[in-house]
Amino acid sequence: MDQNNLHTLFFIDHILKNEQAQKIQQLAKEYSAENAHIRDMAKEQADLFLSQLPISSYGEEKVKRLYFDGCFDLMHSGHFNALRQAKELCETLVVGVIKSDAIAKAKGPPIMTDEERLALASACKWVDEVVIQETYDPTIEQIDRHSCSHVAHGDDLVQTADGKDAYQPFKDAKRMKIFKRTEGISTTDIVGRMLLMTKEGMWEEKKVFQQQTIVEASNINSLEIDQASIEQTLNNKILNTTRRIMQFSNNKKPKSGDKIVYIDGSFDILHQGHVDVLRQAKEMGDFLYVGVYDNETINKVKGKNYPILNLQERVLNLLAIKYVDEVIMGVPYKVNEQLIKNFKIDLVVEGSCSSKTSEDPYELPIKLGIYQQIQAVHKQTTDELIERIVGNRLRFLEKYNSRKKKEINFFENHDYKVEEI
């Protein structure tokens, strides 16, 4: 191997992944004595690269198959960041979605159905396999059944009904991986935002039938959310960095000859309907751009107290979905010529359940003959999810107040020994 080739290897080892860097180490050991100075430099750089690769809380290399379970109810960027970190610890990530009846026994019924939560977990780009988990807490027997060597969880570890660490058996067996919980967002926070929305009269004169009981705004507004929880919900915002965006980003761009598809919307609270439409949109071309409206545009179009999630939260959610190639932030409500030309869009698609104003946002693509509507199989909307909260407000209010106090206590007293991956 001549000296020029050795120099080339030295430079590219900065960007190579684990196995490739290890090969460089092996090659460096085999270099002849006359190239010893290059050998030493290459080995030093490869060692540095390998030392910076993500490792588990126990300082071990990635495991073959890792099990990670959850409710994944009202799935958000905190869930997706947990899945991202879990995937960094393994080659194959197996995700267990806990059944509704098991969740109900442990902490009250979820908002979404088993099918809806399965659809969201399956759509995440960091998830390799999805299974239904019958119990609230996993057991060693369960993960053995899925051929997983370890189980993963955030550093907000849970306790059993008798106050014991639910994951102690895995720790004792040295089959536990721990990552850092994502601050600033949780399902509890999102439920709190929905509860606050119902107090603002957004559902005035709207009747929701839940187990043959009519719930009206006059009854809803008489209920109270704990004041400390309200303040925490309003002040507790996810603090994103450019690094977080890069962690979620695909870092992709269209290739020459790709058919480029564009779809836009609010994408406020991801649900099965969104996943279905995004999947169909991706199937219509080679590269899918998803345009996301800013907060002001959504509020102008939908009114009430929308959006529930801010722009940053909604962008991260979309970047975690495997059908999405790239996200365009703060797009205009009306698809215009500049947008089409800048991103070389070949096809503009719209979900059949999307909200419209009197001003048709797709007037130009229709005129150009590059518009197509997608018929949603699962005609779910964010309004429908809000209705579930409204129809069971007393139940969710009690659950929210209880869980929010626990979250506040966790973040105030946590020592943050685990670093985010």
C-alpha positions as CSV (number, residue, x, y, z in Angstrom):
1,M,0.0,0.0,0.0
2,D,1.6,3.3,-1.1
3,Q,1.9,6.4,1.0
4,N,-0.9,8.3,-0.8
5,N,-3.4,5.6,0.0
6,L,-2.3,5.7,3.6
7,H,-3.0,9.4,3.8
8,T,-6.4,8.9,2.2
9,L,-7.3,6.3,4.9
10,F,-6.1,8.7,7.6
11,F,-8.5,11.4,6.5
12,I,-11.6,9.3,5.9
13,D,-11.5,7.5,9.2
14,H,-13.1,10.7,10.8
15,I,-16.4,10.0,9.2
16,L,-16.5,6.2,9.1
17,K,-18.7,4.2,11.4
18,N,-17.8,1.6,14.1
19,E,-16.9,-1.4,12.0
20,Q,-15.1,0.7,9.4
21,A,-13.0,2.4,12.0
22,Q,-12.1,-0.9,13.5
23,K,-10.9,-2.1,10.1
24,I,-8.6,1.0,9.9
25,Q,-7.2,0.1,13.3
26,Q,-6.4,-3.4,12.0
27,L,-4.8,-2.0,8.8
28,A,-2.7,0.4,10.8
29,K,-1.2,-2.4,12.8
30,E,-0.2,-4.1,9.6
31,Y,1.6,-1.1,8.0
32,S,5.2,-1.6,7.3
33,A,8.0,0.0,9.4
34,E,8.8,2.5,6.7
35,N,5.3,4.0,7.2
36,A,5.3,3.8,11.0
37,H,4.6,7.6,11.5
38,I,1.5,7.3,9.3
39,R,0.5,4.1,11.1
40,D,0.7,5.7,14.5
41,M,-1.3,8.8,13.3
42,A,-4.0,6.6,11.8
43,K,-4.3,4.4,14.8
44,E,-4.5,7.4,17.1
45,Q,-7.3,9.0,15.1
46,A,-9.3,5.7,14.8
47,D,-8.9,5.2,18.6
48,L,-10.2,8.7,19.2
49,F,-13.2,8.1,16.9
50,L,-14.1,4.8,18.6
51,S,-13.8,6.4,22.1
52,Q,-16.5,8.9,21.1
53,L,-19.1,6.4,19.9
54,P,-22.2,6.1,22.2
55,I,-22.0,3.5,24.9
56,S,-24.4,2.3,27.5
57,S,-24.7,3.4,31.1
58,Y,-22.6,0.3,32.0
59,G,-19.9,1.2,29.5
60,E,-20.6,-1.8,27.3
61,E,-20.7,-2.1,23.6
62,K,-24.0,-2.2,21.7
63,V,-26.1,-5.2,22.3
64,K,-27.6,-7.3,19.5
65,R,-31.3,-7.1,20.5
66,L,-32.7,-4.6,23.1
67,Y,-36.2,-4.4,24.5
68,F,-37.9,-1.1,25.3
69,D,-41.6,-0.8,26.3
70,G,-44.0,2.0,26.8
71,C,-47.6,3.2,26.6
72,F,-46.7,5.6,23.7
73,D,-50.0,7.5,24.3
74,L,-50.2,10.9,22.5
75,M,-46.7,10.2,21.1
76,H,-44.4,13.1,21.2
77,S,-40.7,14.1,20.8
78,G,-39.8,12.8,24.3
79,H,-41.0,9.4,23.2
80,F,-39.1,9.6,20.0
81,N,-35.9,10.8,21.7
82,A,-36.2,7.8,24.1
83,L,-36.5,5.5,21.1
84,R,-33.5,7.2,19.4
85,Q,-31.3,6.8,22.5
86,A,-32.4,3.2,22.9
87,K,-31.5,2.5,19.3
88,E,-28.0,3.9,19.9
89,L,-27.5,1.2,22.4
90,C,-28.3,-1.8,20.2
91,E,-28.3,-3.2,16.7
92,T,-32.0,-4.2,16.7
93,L,-34.6,-2.4,18.8
94,V,-37.7,-4.3,19.8
95,V,-40.5,-2.1,21.1
96,G,-43.3,-3.4,23.3
97,V,-46.5,-1.4,23.2
98,I,-48.4,-2.0,26.5
99,K,-52.0,-3.2,26.1
100,S,-54.8,-0.7,27.2
101,D,-56.2,-3.0,29.9
102,A,-52.7,-3.3,31.5
103,I,-52.3,0.5,31.4
104,A,-55.7,1.0,32.8
105,K,-54.9,-1.2,35.8
106,A,-51.6,0.6,36.5
107,K,-52.6,4.3,36.0
108,G,-55.9,4.7,34.2
109,P,-57.1,4.2,30.6
110,P,-55.0,5.7,27.8
111,I,-56.4,8.2,25.4
112,M,-55.5,6.3,22.3
113,T,-56.4,2.7,21.4
114,D,-54.0,-0.2,21.1
115,E,-54.2,0.0,17.3
116,E,-53.5,3.7,17.2
117,R,-50.5,3.5,19.6
118,L,-49.1,0.5,17.6
119,A,-49.4,2.5,14.4
120,L,-47.3,5.4,15.8
121,A,-44.6,3.2,17.4
122,S,-44.3,1.2,14.1
123,A,-43.9,4.4,12.1
124,C,-40.8,5.5,14.1
125,K,-37.6,5.2,12.0
126,W,-35.6,4.0,15.0
127,V,-37.9,1.0,15.7
128,D,-37.0,-2.3,14.1
129,E,-39.7,-4.6,15.6
130,V,-43.0,-3.9,17.5
131,V,-44.9,-6.3,19.7
132,I,-47.8,-6.1,22.1
133,Q,-46.9,-6.3,25.8
134,E,-49.6,-7.9,28.0
135,T,-48.3,-6.6,31.3
136,Y,-47.5,-3.1,32.4
137,D,-43.9,-4.0,33.6
138,P,-41.7,-6.3,31.5
139,T,-40.3,-9.5,32.9
140,I,-37.1,-11.4,32.1
141,E,-39.2,-14.2,30.7
142,Q,-40.9,-11.7,28.3
143,I,-37.7,-10.3,26.8
144,D,-36.2,-13.8,26.6
145,R,-39.3,-14.7,24.5
146,H,-38.3,-11.9,22.0
147,S,-34.6,-13.0,22.1
148,C,-33.5,-9.8,23.7
149,S,-30.5,-9.7,26.0
150,H,-31.3,-6.4,27.7
151,V,-34.2,-4.1,28.6
152,A,-33.9,-0.3,28.3
153,H,-35.6,2.5,30.3
154,G,-35.1,6.2,31.0
155,D,-33.5,7.3,34.3
156,D,-37.0,8.0,35.7
157,L,-37.3,4.4,36.7
158,V,-40.7,3.2,37.9
159,Q,-41.8,1.6,41.1
160,T,-44.2,-1.3,41.6
161,A,-47.3,-1.0,43.7
162,D,-45.4,-2.1,46.8
163,G,-42.7,0.6,46.2
164,K,-40.0,-1.6,44.8
165,D,-37.9,-0.8,41.7
166,A,-39.8,-2.5,38.8
167,Y,-36.5,-3.0,37.0
168,Q,-34.4,-4.4,39.9
169,P,-34.5,-8.0,38.5
170,F,-32.9,-6.7,35.2
171,K,-30.3,-4.8,37.2
172,D,-29.4,-7.8,39.3
173,A,-29.0,-9.9,36.2
174,K,-26.9,-7.1,34.5
175,R,-29.4,-6.9,31.7
176,M,-30.4,-3.2,32.1
177,K,-29.6,-0.2,29.9
178,I,-30.4,3.3,31.1
179,F,-30.6,6.5,29.2
180,K,-31.6,10.1,30.1
181,R,-35.2,11.1,30.1
182,T,-36.1,14.0,27.8
183,E,-37.1,17.1,29.8
184,G,-39.7,19.7,28.8
185,I,-42.4,17.5,27.3
186,S,-44.5,14.5,28.4
187,T,-47.9,13.0,27.8
188,T,-49.0,14.5,31.1
189,D,-48.0,18.0,29.8
190,I,-49.9,17.5,26.6
191,V,-53.0,16.3,28.5
192,G,-52.7,19.4,30.6
193,R,-52.6,21.6,27.6
194,M,-55.8,19.9,26.3
195,L,-57.5,20.4,29.7
196,L,-56.6,24.0,29.7
197,M,-58.0,24.4,26.2
198,T,-61.4,23.0,27.4
199,K,-61.5,25.7,30.1
200,E,-61.3,28.5,27.5
201,G,-64.8,27.8,26.1
202,M,-63.5,26.2,22.9
203,W,-66.1,23.5,23.3
204,E,-68.9,25.8,24.2
205,E,-72.3,24.4,23.1
206,K,-70.6,21.2,21.9
207,K,-72.0,18.0,23.3
208,V,-69.9,14.9,23.6
209,F,-71.5,11.5,24.2
210,Q,-69.5,9.3,26.4
211,Q,-71.2,6.2,27.9
212,Q,-74.6,7.9,27.2
213,T,-73.6,10.9,29.3
214,I,-73.8,14.4,27.8
215,V,-70.9,16.6,28.9
216,E,-71.3,20.3,28.4
217,A,-69.0,23.3,28.7
218,S,-70.9,24.5,31.8
219,N,-70.0,21.3,33.6
220,I,-66.5,21.1,32.3
221,N,-65.5,24.6,33.4
222,S,-66.6,24.0,37.0
223,L,-63.7,21.5,37.3
224,E,-60.3,22.8,38.5
225,I,-56.7,21.9,37.6
226,D,-54.2,22.2,40.4
227,Q,-52.6,25.7,40.2
228,A,-49.0,24.4,40.6
229,S,-49.6,22.0,37.7
230,I,-51.0,24.8,35.5
231,E,-47.9,27.0,36.1
232,Q,-45.6,24.0,35.5
233,T,-47.4,23.1,32.2
234,L,-47.2,26.6,30.9
235,N,-43.6,27.2,31.9
236,N,-42.3,23.7,31.1
237,K,-41.2,24.0,27.5
238,I,-38.9,21.7,25.6
239,L,-35.6,23.4,25.0
240,N,-34.3,22.2,21.7
241,T,-30.8,22.7,20.3
242,T,-29.4,22.5,16.8
243,R,-27.8,19.2,18.0
244,R,-31.2,17.8,18.7
245,I,-32.5,18.8,15.3
246,M,-29.4,17.1,13.8
247,Q,-30.0,13.9,15.9
248,F,-33.5,13.7,14.4
249,S,-32.7,14.8,10.9
250,N,-32.1,12.4,8.0
251,N,-29.5,14.7,6.4
252,K,-31.0,13.8,3.0
253,K,-31.7,15.6,-0.2
254,P,-33.3,14.5,-3.4
255,K,-31.2,12.7,-5.9
256,S,-31.2,13.5,-9.6
257,G,-34.3,12.0,-11.3
258,D,-36.2,11.6,-8.0
259,K,-40.0,12.3,-8.1
260,I,-40.4,14.9,-5.4
261,V,-43.7,14.8,-3.4
262,Y,-44.9,17.6,-1.1
263,I,-47.6,17.5,1.6
264,D,-48.3,20.2,4.2
265,G,-50.4,20.7,7.3
266,S,-50.4,21.4,11.1
267,F,-49.5,17.9,12.2
268,D,-50.6,18.8,15.7
269,I,-50.6,15.7,18.0
270,L,-49.5,12.9,15.7
271,H,-52.1,10.2,15.2
272,Q,-52.9,7.2,13.0
273,G,-54.5,9.3,10.4
274,H,-51.3,11.3,9.9
275,V,-49.2,8.1,9.7
276,D,-51.5,6.7,7.1
277,V,-51.5,9.8,4.9
278,L,-47.7,10.2,5.2
279,R,-47.2,6.6,4.2
280,Q,-49.4,7.0,1.1
281,A,-47.6,10.3,0.2
282,K,-44.2,8.6,0.3
283,E,-45.4,5.8,-1.9
284,M,-46.3,8.3,-4.6
285,G,-42.7,9.3,-5.2
286,D,-39.1,9.0,-4.3
287,F,-38.6,11.9,-1.9
288,L,-41.2,13.3,0.5
289,Y,-41.0,16.9,1.8
290,V,-43.4,17.7,4.6
291,G,-44.3,21.4,5.0
292,V,-45.3,22.5,8.5
293,Y,-47.4,25.6,9.2
294,D,-46.1,28.0,11.9
295,N,-48.1,28.5,15.1
296,E,-49.7,31.8,13.9
297,T,-51.0,30.3,10.7
298,I,-52.6,27.3,12.5
299,N,-54.3,29.6,15.0
300,K,-55.6,31.8,12.2
301,V,-56.9,28.8,10.2
302,K,-58.3,26.6,13.1
303,G,-58.9,29.2,15.8
304,K,-59.7,28.2,19.3
305,N,-56.4,27.6,21.2
306,Y,-54.6,25.7,18.5
307,P,-51.9,24.5,18.0
308,I,-51.4,22.3,21.1
309,L,-47.8,21.6,20.2
310,N,-45.4,24.4,19.1
311,L,-43.5,24.4,15.8
312,Q,-40.3,22.8,17.2
313,E,-42.2,20.0,18.8
314,R,-44.2,19.2,15.7
315,V,-41.1,19.3,13.5
316,L,-39.2,16.8,15.7
317,N,-42.2,14.5,15.6
318,L,-42.3,14.5,11.9
319,L,-38.5,13.9,11.5
320,A,-38.9,10.8,13.6
321,I,-41.4,9.2,11.1
322,K,-39.8,6.8,8.7
323,Y,-41.8,8.0,5.7
324,V,-40.6,11.6,6.0
325,D,-37.4,12.5,4.1
326,E,-37.3,16.2,5.0
327,V,-39.4,18.9,6.8
328,I,-39.8,22.4,5.6
329,M,-40.6,24.7,8.6
330,G,-43.1,27.6,8.5
331,V,-44.4,27.1,5.0
332,P,-47.0,29.4,3.5
333,Y,-50.6,28.3,3.9
334,K,-51.1,28.7,0.1
335,V,-48.7,26.6,-2.0
336,N,-47.0,29.2,-4.2
337,E,-44.7,29.3,-7.2
338,Q,-41.6,30.0,-5.1
339,L,-42.2,26.9,-3.0
340,I,-42.7,24.7,-6.0
341,K,-39.7,26.0,-7.8
342,N,-37.3,26.2,-4.9
343,F,-37.9,22.5,-3.9
344,K,-38.5,21.2,-7.4
345,I,-41.8,19.7,-6.4
346,D,-43.4,17.3,-8.9
347,L,-46.6,16.4,-7.0
348,V,-48.6,18.2,-4.2
349,V,-50.8,15.9,-2.2
350,E,-53.4,16.6,0.5
351,G,-55.1,14.3,3.0
352,S,-58.9,14.1,2.6
353,C,-59.4,15.0,6.3
354,S,-57.4,18.2,6.2
355,S,-59.0,21.4,7.3
356,K,-59.6,24.2,4.7
357,T,-60.7,27.8,4.8
358,S,-62.7,29.5,2.1
359,E,-59.3,30.3,0.5
360,D,-58.1,27.1,-1.3
361,P,-54.4,26.6,-0.4
362,Y,-53.9,24.3,-3.4
363,E,-55.3,26.5,-6.1
364,L,-51.9,26.8,-8.0
365,P,-50.9,23.1,-8.0
366,I,-54.5,22.2,-9.1
367,K,-54.1,24.7,-12.0
368,L,-50.6,23.2,-12.9
369,G,-52.0,19.7,-12.8
370,I,-49.7,18.5,-10.1
371,Y,-52.3,18.1,-7.3
372,Q,-53.7,14.9,-5.9
373,Q,-55.9,14.1,-2.9
374,I,-55.2,11.1,-0.6
375,Q,-58.1,9.2,0.7
376,A,-57.4,8.6,4.4
377,V,-58.1,5.1,5.6
378,H,-58.1,6.1,9.2
379,K,-60.1,9.3,9.3
380,Q,-58.8,10.5,12.7
381,T,-58.3,14.2,13.6
382,T,-56.8,16.1,16.5
383,D,-60.4,17.4,17.3
384,E,-61.4,13.8,17.9
385,L,-58.6,13.3,20.4
386,I,-59.7,16.5,22.2
387,E,-63.2,15.2,22.4
388,R,-62.0,12.1,24.1
389,I,-60.4,14.3,26.8
390,V,-63.5,16.5,27.1
391,G,-65.8,13.4,27.4
392,N,-63.7,12.1,30.2
393,R,-62.5,15.3,31.7
394,L,-63.0,14.4,35.3
395,R,-61.1,11.2,35.0
396,F,-58.2,12.8,33.1
397,L,-58.2,15.8,35.4
398,E,-57.6,13.5,38.5
399,K,-55.0,11.6,36.6
400,Y,-53.2,14.7,35.4
401,N,-53.0,16.4,38.8
402,S,-51.6,13.2,40.4
403,R,-49.0,12.5,37.7
404,K,-47.9,16.1,37.3
405,K,-47.0,16.4,40.9
406,K,-44.8,13.3,40.5
407,E,-43.1,14.8,37.4
408,I,-42.4,18.1,39.2
409,N,-40.9,16.1,42.1
410,F,-38.8,14.1,39.8
411,F,-37.2,17.0,37.9
412,E,-36.7,19.0,41.1
413,N,-34.9,16.2,43.0
414,H,-33.2,14.3,40.1
415,D,-29.3,14.3,40.2
416,Y,-28.9,13.7,36.4
417,K,-26.1,11.1,36.6
418,V,-27.0,9.7,33.2
419,E,-25.9,11.7,30.2
420,E,-28.0,11.9,27.0
421,I,-26.8,9.8,24.2
